[in-house]
Amino acid sequence: MIVITIEGGIIQGISSDDPVDQGKDVAVIEYETEWANPKKVHKVPQGKGETTDATIERAKVGVLFRPVAKYLKTARF
C-alpha cells in the first residue's frame, strides 16, 4: 500500500510497505495554484487539447512506518 501523508494541504511524505515501491519517483500534481509561485506553474494536459494550470513536485517513495502499515492492514475505512 502506498500512503500519502498530508498536513495543512501540504504533502509531508509518500511511503509504502512494499519494498518494490520504495525509492520510486512519483509526481505530485497540485491543481490549486492560487498561492503558487508563478514560475512553478505548468500547463498540464487534460485531454482534447485542453490544459490546466498546476504545480508539479517530484518525490521518492519512502519506507512506511511499521506500526502504521500494521494498522492499515486491519483498519476499516
N, C-alpha and C positions, 0 to 999 in steps of 0.2 A: 504494500500500500504506500502510495506517495502522499505525504502530508505537507500542506502549505499553511504556514503559521502567519496570521495577520493580526496586527495590533494597531488600532487607530487608523485603519485603512492602509497601513504600510506593511508590506511583506517583510517579516522578520527572519524567515527561514524556509527552506524546502528540504525535506528529508524523506527517507524511505527505509523500510525494514527489509528490503530485498537488495542484497549485495550487487545484483546486476544493474540496478538503477543508480547506485552510488557513484558519484563522480561525473555523471552525465550532465551535459549542458542543457539548460532549459531557458526559454524566453518567457518573460513576464510582460504581457501587454496590458497597459492601463489606458482605458478609453476616456477617463475623466482627465482632461488636460487643462482645466480652468486655471490651476495654480502652477502648472508645469513651466519650466524654463523653455521659452520658445525654441531655443537651439536644440532641445532634446525631443521635440515633437516631430513625428514622422507621419507620412501619408500611408496608411495600411490598407491594402486591397480588401474589398468586401464582396466582390463579385459583380458581374455585369458592368465592369469598367468603373465602378464607384470606389471611392476611398473614404476613410475616416481618420481623423487625427487621433494619434495615440502616442504614448511613450513606450519604449521597449527597453527592458533591462535584461542582461544576461546573469544567470546564476548557476551554481552547480548543486546537484542533489547531494545532501549530506547523510549522515547516519541518524536514523530515528532513535531517540532516547528509548531504551528498552522498556521502562515502565509504561510509557505512552503506547508503544507498539502492543504490549500485552493488554492494556485497557481497550484499545481499539478493536482487538480481535473478539472481545466479548460484549462490547457496548452496542446498544440499540439506538440507532439514530437514523 
